[in-house]
Amino acid sequence: MKKIIIAIDGFSSTGKSTVAKLLAKSLNYIYVDTGAMYRAVTYFALENDLIGDGFFKEEALIDRLEDISINFKFNKEAGFAEVYLNGNNIEADIRTLRVSKFVSPVATLSEVRRKLVEQQQLMGRGKGIVMDGRDIGTVVFPDAELKIFMTASAETRAKRRYKELIDRGHKLSYEDVLENVTTRDHIDSTREDSPLVKAEDAIEIDNSDLTIEAQLETIIGMAQKII
Ligand code: C5P
């Protein structure tokens, strides 16, 4: 069977990673969450006081990029790969609203993007990979055999993210989450370098009213026609 690259792009909290993880599992493919990589750089910037409320030391972060090493290690219990920054597991640390608040400004920096895109392209060299993000079908793998563009209404997405964060024990309001989702979408879609746009050859799936199983079935059906 032929191994392919499946690129899944879309707005924040469209449930891309949930479907991508299950898809990778059922095809026996590698799954890469590129959002986690941008979050890892943001976490590094926060920990080193390079970004915070009202300030962003962009040049200083660019100078420190060589000190940032990101990798993924499979966690058998969790059933997916977790993200490590300089050898430390930061999977839980990057899923906070604080990191979500600063990640989009960090992701506008071309130097950051160049570093992460290079690593992502290396990870996909052997194909057999499902990668999700914002620029996978447009920039990272413009020749990906299957490209999906996920959408859902902002309210549906904010509700999902809110439930996810509350279930994980975070204390926050639905309004904060909705504000974060819409602000990130705006920054991600209007930035100069690699803005979030649907690739011409991507297939759009609006999953506002679709179960995870239905989405998975649809995408597996598409993949099977190719492989
Ligand atoms: O996917 P997730 O919501 O975790 O992504 C966090 C942020 O990382 C996005 O809002 C976006 O700013 C950035 N990102 C990006 N390009 C990607 C993946 C994520 O710019 N390929």
Residues whose N, C-alpha, C, O or C-beta is under 5 A from the ligand:
A	BS01	C5P	S12 S13 T34 G35 A36 Y38 V103 S104 A107 D132 G133 R134 D135 R184 D188
